Structure formats: structure tokens, C-alpha cells
Amino acid sequence: MRIVVDLTRCQSYGQCVFAAPSVFRFHGEEALEYDYTPDDQLREQVRWAAAACPVHAITLDYLDEQAEAVSPSENVRGKA
């Protein structure tokens, strides 16, 4: 899982910090810092944090899960 936060949209409400404090934190009073690729053990907390954002500034990227869903035969067809 990879986290992307649109910092221009973020209004520093801090709901993500409350939901997943080991992933999201404030630096100073309003600058949000976060772990771009948190451990898999934190997936549920990160999902709650993204859902709790009132301005929907947090996007979760599940590239690893999409890669597993593609069968090997589909990968072969795509190569020339």
C-alpha cells in the first residue's frame, strides 16, 4: 500500500492523526507528515484514516494487490 496526500487540499483537521498516529503526524502546528509506505499491519488504521478525512485529501494506492490479481498468462500477452 502507498499513501498519497494532496497537501493543497489538506486542511489540517487531524482526523488521520487520530485514526493512525503511527502513520500520520503534525510537524509544527499544521504541516502534515506521514509514512508513504506503511507496514501491512497498519492497513486497517490507514483505511480508517483515509475515510475520516473530511476533505478527502488521502488516496490509497493498492498496486501490490492489483499485481497479484493479474494472472501470469495476462502478463505474457502484454509483452512483445
C-alpha positions in Angstrom: 0.0 0.0 0.0 1.2 3.5 -0.8 -0.3 6.7 0.7 -0.7 9.9 -1.3 -1.9 13.0 0.5 -3.0 16.1 -1.5 -1.4 18.7 0.7 -3.1 21.5 -1.2 -6.4 20.0 -0.2 -5.5 19.1 3.3 -6.9 21.5 5.9 -5.1 20.0 8.9 -8.2 18.8 10.7 -6.1 16.0 12.1 -8.6 13.2 11.8 -5.9 11.0 10.1 -3.6 11.6 13.0 -6.2 10.4 15.5 -7.0 7.3 13.4 -3.5 6.3 12.6 -1.0 8.1 14.8 1.9 5.8 13.9 1.5 6.8 10.2 0.3 10.4 10.3 1.6 13.2 12.5 1.9 17.0 12.5 5.2 18.8 12.2 4.8 22.1 13.9 1.2 23.3 14.1 -0.1 22.5 10.6 2.4 20.7 8.5 1.3 17.1 8.0 4.0 14.4 7.8 3.2 10.8 7.0 4.7 7.4 6.2 4.3 7.0 2.4 4.5 3.2 2.6 3.3 1.9 6.0 3.7 -1.7 7.2 0.9 -4.0 6.1 -0.1 -4.4 9.8 -1.3 -0.8 9.7 -3.6 -1.2 6.7 -6.8 -1.1 8.7 -5.8 2.0 10.6 -4.7 3.7 7.3 -8.1 2.9 5.7 -9.9 4.4 8.7 -7.7 7.5 8.5 -8.4 8.0 4.8 -12.1 7.5 5.4 -12.1 10.0 8.3 -10.5 12.8 6.2 -13.3 15.4 5.8 -11.8 16.9 2.6 -10.8 13.5 1.0 -7.2 14.5 0.7 -5.9 11.0 1.3 -5.6 8.5 -1.5 -4.6 4.9 -1.0 -2.8 3.1 -3.8 -3.1 -0.7 -3.9 -0.6 -1.5 -6.7 0.7 -4.6 -4.9 -2.8 -6.1 -4.7 -3.6 -5.3 -8.3 -0.4 -7.0 -9.4 -1.3 -10.2 -7.6 -4.8 -10.2 -9.2 -3.3 -10.4 -12.7 -2.6 -13.9 -13.9 0.8 -14.8 -15.3 -0.7 -15.5 -18.8 -2.1 -11.9 -18.9 1.4 -10.6 -18.2 2.9 -12.7 -21.1 0.3 -11.4 -23.6 1.2 -7.8 -22.8 4.9 -8.3 -23.7 6.1 -8.2 -27.3 
